[in-house]
Amino acid sequence: MNKTEILFYYESRQNPNGDPGFENQPRMMPDGTIMVTDVRIKRTMRDYARDVRGETLFVDYDKDGQPTKADGKASEILGSLKGDVISGLLKKTFDVPLFGALVPVRKKDDDKEGSSEKLTGPVQFGIAKSVNQVHIINPTISGRFVGKEKTGKQFSTFGKFYSVEYALIKVHGAVNPRNLGKYLDDKEISKKFDEKRSMIYECIWKGTNELVTRSKFPQRSIMYIDVSYKNTLYNDLPELVRESSELKGMATNLGSSPFDFADLVGTLTKRKSEVDLVRIKGAEDIDKEIDNLVSELKSNGINVEKLP
């Protein structure tokens, strides 16, 4: 199976990944940029797969909004924790074939130690960062409510809310089917992995656009590129796309001509014997640049697909 590198950009004018340990503030870096964890990216994809595609999740929340326990959720999905738990979850969930799982398994009810079954998922994302330096907005918010019905007295509460004026987030990911190990030899699991792998683009692109919550709206997907290689991973896709100098300052919008693809075209042309397929999608306002990129790659003998 081919190995794939993923590069995804999205913009936020809200709070792309608040830190609960610091009043849910955006996660500032020393250079003025902000970071977004891989957990946040995977959560976006999981929620879209569940809510829009009707997929079963292993890592999920209960009806009260609390994270489910791994062993309890696995038992709920499989009926029991007997046999190969990972194999069962690979066949019945969206996220385990992609992101893996860790499931504690107690052999008996009184076994406090027990053991665990673990699989490192084939799909992993690095820590994402904003391309630009970010200005944090911190308004004080208030709310009013009525106390006891008899008194009719009103009370006020005050709190803090954090958002960013503008952030263009750059996400790097990779897909290495080899992480499935022995499970690749199972035809049912291999087929299930291919099925879930084909959903990555939709779940990250549309999942980002459709994440309408207090802290995440508005967000917008800007560009998605994945490169499937026949034998190896180079892990340099983020360095092959260069952003404009304006975007690296205190940018407040995407601007005109935000990306330079010269290094991407040159490098992939040199590697074209190793490249199986390049897939590309851009937001409407950079569609012309994406069309030019697709044409240039094709003219250099590279197999390219422009995603819908």
C-alpha positions in Angstrom: 0.0 0.0 0.0 1.2 3.5 -0.8 2.4 5.9 1.8 1.0 9.4 1.8 1.9 12.9 3.0 -0.8 15.4 3.7 -0.6 19.2 3.8 -3.7 21.1 4.9 -4.3 24.8 5.5 -7.3 26.4 7.2 -8.1 29.8 8.6 -9.7 30.8 11.8 -11.2 34.0 13.2 -12.1 32.4 16.5 -10.2 30.1 18.9 -8.9 27.1 16.9 -7.5 25.2 19.9 -7.9 26.6 23.4 -5.8 25.4 26.3 -8.1 24.4 29.2 -5.2 24.8 31.6 -5.0 28.5 30.8 -8.6 29.8 30.7 -9.0 28.2 27.2 -6.6 30.7 25.7 -5.2 30.1 22.2 -1.9 28.2 22.5 0.6 30.9 22.0 4.2 30.2 20.8 7.2 32.4 21.7 7.4 33.7 18.1 3.8 35.1 18.2 2.2 32.2 16.3 -0.2 29.8 17.8 -0.2 26.0 17.8 -3.0 23.4 17.3 -2.6 19.9 18.6 -3.1 16.7 16.5 -5.9 15.8 19.0 -7.9 18.8 17.8 -7.4 17.9 14.1 -8.5 14.2 14.8 -11.5 15.4 16.8 -12.7 17.5 13.9 -12.5 14.5 11.6 -14.1 12.1 14.1 -17.1 14.5 14.7 -17.7 14.9 11.0 -17.5 11.2 10.4 -20.0 10.5 13.2 -22.4 13.3 12.7 -22.5 13.5 8.9 -21.4 10.0 7.7 -23.0 8.0 10.5 -19.7 6.3 11.5 -19.1 4.5 14.8 -16.4 6.1 16.9 -14.2 4.5 19.5 -12.9 7.8 20.9 -16.2 9.6 21.7 -18.3 11.4 24.2 -21.3 10.1 26.2 -24.8 11.7 26.3 -23.6 14.1 29.1 -20.6 15.3 27.0 -18.0 13.4 29.0 -15.2 11.4 27.3 -16.1 7.6 27.2 -13.7 5.1 28.9 -11.7 3.0 26.5 -12.6 -0.4 27.9 -16.3 0.5 28.4 -16.6 1.9 24.8 -14.8 -1.1 23.3 -17.1 -3.5 25.2 -20.2 -1.5 24.0 -19.1 -1.8 20.4 -17.9 -5.4 20.5 -20.2 -6.9 23.1 -17.2 -8.1 25.2 -13.5 -7.8 25.6 -12.8 -11.4 24.8 -10.5 -12.3 21.9 -8.6 -9.8 19.8 -10.1 -6.4 20.8 -8.0 -4.4 18.3 -9.1 -6.6 15.4 -12.8 -6.1 16.3 -12.4 -2.3 16.6 -10.6 -2.1 13.3 -13.6 -3.8 11.6 -16.3 -1.8 13.4 -15.2 1.8 13.8 -14.1 4.8 11.8 -11.2 6.0 13.9 -9.3 2.9 15.0 -8.3 1.9 11.4 -6.9 5.5 11.0 -5.7 6.6 14.4 -5.2 3.4 16.4 -6.3 2.6 19.9 -5.2 1.8 23.4 -7.7 -0.5 25.3 -7.0 -1.6 28.9 -8.3 -5.2 29.4 -8.9 -6.8 32.8 -8.9 -10.5 32.7 -11.2 -10.7 35.8 -13.3 -8.2 37.6 -11.0 -8.1 40.5 -7.8 -7.8 38.4 -6.6 -4.3 39.0 -3.5 -4.7 36.9 -4.8 -6.5 33.8 -3.1 -5.7 30.5 -3.8 -3.5 27.5 -4.1 -3.9 23.7 -2.5 -1.2 21.6 -2.2 -0.2 18.0 -0.4 2.9 16.7 -2.6 4.2 13.9 -1.4 4.6 10.3 -2.6 8.3 10.2 -0.7 10.8 12.3 -0.5 14.6 12.4 2.3 16.7 13.7 1.7 19.8 15.9 0.2 22.4 13.6 1.1 26.1 13.8 -0.2 29.3 12.3 1.8 30.7 9.4 1.2 34.2 10.7 1.8 36.0 14.0 -1.6 36.2 15.7 -3.4 39.1 17.5 -5.4 37.7 20.5 -8.8 39.3 21.2 -10.0 39.1 24.8 -13.3 40.7 25.4 -15.1 40.5 28.8 -18.5 38.8 28.4 -21.4 39.1 30.8 -24.7 37.3 31.3 -27.9 38.2 33.3 -30.3 35.7 34.9 -33.3 35.9 37.2 -33.0 34.5 40.7 -35.8 33.1 42.7 -39.2 33.6 41.1 -40.7 35.4 44.1 -38.0 38.1 44.3 -37.5 38.6 40.6 -34.0 39.8 41.4 -31.5 39.7 38.5 -27.9 38.7 38.8 -25.0 39.3 36.5 -22.0 37.1 35.8 -18.8 38.1 34.0 -16.3 35.9 32.2 -13.4 35.9 29.7 -13.5 34.8 26.1 -10.5 34.5 23.8 -10.3 34.5 20.0 -7.8 35.4 17.3 -8.2 38.2 14.8 -6.9 35.9 12.1 -4.9 32.7 11.9 -3.8 30.6 8.9 -3.1 27.1 10.4 -0.7 24.8 8.6 -1.2 21.1 9.3 1.2 18.2 8.3 0.1 14.6 8.3 1.2 11.2 7.0 -0.4 7.9 6.3 1.8 4.7 6.7 -0.2 1.5 6.3 2.7 -0.5 7.7 1.6 0.6 11.2 -1.3 -1.9 10.9 1.3 -4.7 11.2 -0.1 -8.1 11.2 -3.6 -6.8 10.6 -2.7 -5.9 7.0 -2.9 -9.6 6.2 -6.6 -9.7 7.2 -8.5 -9.0 4.0 -11.5 -7.6 5.9 -9.4 -5.2 7.9 -7.3 -4.2 4.8 -10.5 -3.3 3.0 -11.9 -1.4 6.0 -8.7 0.6 6.2 -8.9 1.5 2.5 -12.5 2.6 3.0 -11.7 4.9 6.0 -8.5 6.2 4.3 -10.6 7.4 1.4 -12.6 9.6 3.8 -9.6 11.6 5.1 -9.9 14.4 2.7 -13.7 14.8 3.1 -13.5 14.6 6.9 -10.7 17.2 7.3 -12.0 19.6 4.6 -15.7 19.5 5.3 -15.3 18.8 9.0 -13.4 22.1 9.3 -15.9 24.1 7.4 -18.9 22.6 9.2 -17.6 22.9 12.7 -20.0 25.5 13.9 -19.5 26.0 17.7 -19.0 29.0 19.9 -15.2 28.7 19.9 -14.7 27.4 16.3 -16.9 29.4 14.1 -15.9 30.8 11.7 -13.3 28.5 10.2 -12.5 27.9 6.5 -10.5 25.2 4.7 -8.0 26.9 2.4 -5.9 24.2 0.7 -5.4 20.5 0.8 -2.6 18.5 -0.9 -1.7 14.9 -0.5 1.1 13.1 -2.2 1.1 9.3 -2.4 4.5 7.7 -2.8 5.1 4.2 -4.0 7.8 3.2 -1.5 8.8 5.9 0.9 7.9 9.1 2.8 10.0 12.2 2.5 8.3 14.2 5.3 9.1 17.5 3.7 5.8 18.5 2.1 5.4 21.6 4.4 8.8 22.9 3.2 7.8 22.5 -0.5 4.9 25.0 -0.3 6.1 28.6 0.5 3.8 31.2 1.9 4.0 34.9 1.0 6.0 37.2 3.2 2.8 39.2 4.0 1.3 36.1 5.6 4.2 35.6 7.9 3.7 38.9 9.7 0.7 40.1 11.6 -1.7 39.1 8.7 -5.4 39.7 9.0 -6.5 37.9 5.8 -5.2 35.4 3.2 -4.2 38.2 0.8 -3.4 37.8 -2.9 -1.1 35.1 -4.2 -0.6 33.6 -0.8 1.4 30.5 -2.0 4.5 29.8 -4.1 4.5 26.3 -5.6 7.8 26.5 -7.4 9.7 24.2 -5.0 6.8 21.8 -4.9 6.7 21.4 -8.7 10.5 21.1 -9.0 10.9 18.5 -6.2 7.9 16.3 -7.3 9.2 16.4 -10.9 12.6 15.1 -9.7 10.7 12.4 -7.7 8.1 11.5 -10.3 9.2 7.9 -10.6 8.3 7.6 -6.9 5.1 9.6 -7.0 1.9 7.6 -7.5 -0.7 10.4 -7.3 -1.0 14.0 -6.2 -4.4 15.2 -5.1 -5.2 18.9 -4.6 -8.1 21.1 -3.5 -8.2 24.9 -3.0 -10.7 27.4 -1.7 -12.7 29.4 -4.2 -10.5 32.5 -3.9 -7.3 30.5 -4.9 -8.9 28.3 -7.5 -7.0 29.9 -10.4 -3.7 29.3 -8.7 -4.7 25.6 -8.0 -5.7 25.2 -11.7 -2.3 26.5 -12.7 -0.5 24.2 -10.2 -2.5 21.1 -11.5 -1.6 22.0 -15.1 2.1 22.5 -14.3 2.4 19.2 -12.5 0.6 17.4 -15.3 2.9 19.0 -17.9 5.8 17.5 -16.0 4.5 14.0 -16.2 3.0 13.8 -12.7 -0.3 12.1 -12.1 -2.6 14.7 -10.5 -6.3 14.8 -9.4 -8.1 18.0 -8.6 -10.5 17.2 -5.8 -14.1 18.4 -5.9 
